[in-house]
Amino acid sequence: MRAPIGCWVTVDTSPGAGVGGGPIQHVVSLTSTAKLSRAGDFSLTVAAADPRAALLQAKHTVHCWAIINGAPTEIGAGIIDTIQPRPYQLTSPR
């Protein structure tokens, strides 16, 4: 799945323990692939200028959201495995 316009990202350090006081709003790209026989993959790129970009740290969990049919819907999630700064680019085998 490619990210729709208007998606945002929340960051957790553990299930339900959100950090940063709000979402990362400057999502440049998101690709999320579900796989039937095993965990999927995701890749996320955010603008380094986003004031919350520093929350993106290895082993944190990201949840990607968009409004679908009028309701906030999770469109991808994963644990951050690799970070490539400028812009922050995250990948994770799921």
Secondary structure as a PSIPRED ss2 file (coil, helix, strand):
# PSIPRED VFORMAT (PSIPRED V4.0)

   1 M C   1.000  0.000  0.000
   2 R E   0.000  0.000  1.000
   3 A C   1.000  0.000  0.000
   4 P C   1.000  0.000  0.000
   5 I C   1.000  0.000  0.000
   6 G C   1.000  0.000  0.000
   7 C C   1.000  0.000  0.000
   8 W E   0.000  0.000  1.000
   9 V E   0.000  0.000  1.000
  10 T E   0.000  0.000  1.000
  11 V E   0.000  0.000  1.000
  12 D E   0.000  0.000  1.000
  13 T C   1.000  0.000  0.000
  14 S C   1.000  0.000  0.000
  15 P C   1.000  0.000  0.000
  16 G C   1.000  0.000  0.000
  17 A C   1.000  0.000  0.000
  18 G E   0.000  0.000  1.000
  19 V C   1.000  0.000  0.000
  20 G C   1.000  0.000  0.000
  21 G C   1.000  0.000  0.000
  22 G C   1.000  0.000  0.000
  23 P C   1.000  0.000  0.000
  24 I E   0.000  0.000  1.000
  25 Q C   1.000  0.000  0.000
  26 H C   1.000  0.000  0.000
  27 V E   0.000  0.000  1.000
  28 V E   0.000  0.000  1.000
  29 S E   0.000  0.000  1.000
  30 L E   0.000  0.000  1.000
  31 T E   0.000  0.000  1.000
  32 S E   0.000  0.000  1.000
  33 T E   0.000  0.000  1.000
  34 A C   1.000  0.000  0.000
  35 K C   1.000  0.000  0.000
  36 L C   1.000  0.000  0.000
  37 S C   1.000  0.000  0.000
  38 R C   1.000  0.000  0.000
  39 A C   1.000  0.000  0.000
  40 G C   1.000  0.000  0.000
  41 D E   0.000  0.000  1.000
  42 F E   0.000  0.000  1.000
  43 S E   0.000  0.000  1.000
  44 L E   0.000  0.000  1.000
  45 T E   0.000  0.000  1.000
  46 V E   0.000  0.000  1.000
  47 A C   1.000  0.000  0.000
  48 A C   1.000  0.000  0.000
  49 A C   1.000  0.000  0.000
  50 D C   1.000  0.000  0.000
  51 P C   1.000  0.000  0.000
  52 R C   1.000  0.000  0.000
  53 A H   0.000  1.000  0.000
  54 A H   0.000  1.000  0.000
  55 L H   0.000  1.000  0.000
  56 L C   1.000  0.000  0.000
  57 Q C   1.000  0.000  0.000
  58 A C   1.000  0.000  0.000
  59 K C   1.000  0.000  0.000
  60 H C   1.000  0.000  0.000
  61 T E   0.000  0.000  1.000
  62 V E   0.000  0.000  1.000
  63 H E   0.000  0.000  1.000
  64 C E   0.000  0.000  1.000
  65 W E   0.000  0.000  1.000
  66 A E   0.000  0.000  1.000
  67 I E   0.000  0.000  1.000
  68 I E   0.000  0.000  1.000
  69 N C   1.000  0.000  0.000
  70 G C   1.000  0.000  0.000
  71 A E   0.000  0.000  1.000
  72 P E   0.000  0.000  1.000
  73 T E   0.000  0.000  1.000
  74 E E   0.000  0.000  1.000
  75 I E   0.000  0.000  1.000
  76 G E   0.000  0.000  1.000
  77 A E   0.000  0.000  1.000
  78 G E   0.000  0.000  1.000
  79 I E   0.000  0.000  1.000
  80 I C   1.000  0.000  0.000
  81 D C   1.000  0.000  0.000
  82 T E   0.000  0.000  1.000
  83 I E   0.000  0.000  1.000
  84 Q E   0.000  0.000  1.000
  85 P C   1.000  0.000  0.000
  86 R C   1.000  0.000  0.000
  87 P C   1.000  0.000  0.000
  88 Y E   0.000  0.000  1.000
  89 Q E   0.000  0.000  1.000
  90 L E   0.000  0.000  1.000
  91 T E   0.000  0.000  1.000
  92 S E   0.000  0.000  1.000
  93 P E   0.000  0.000  1.000
  94 R C   1.000  0.000  0.000
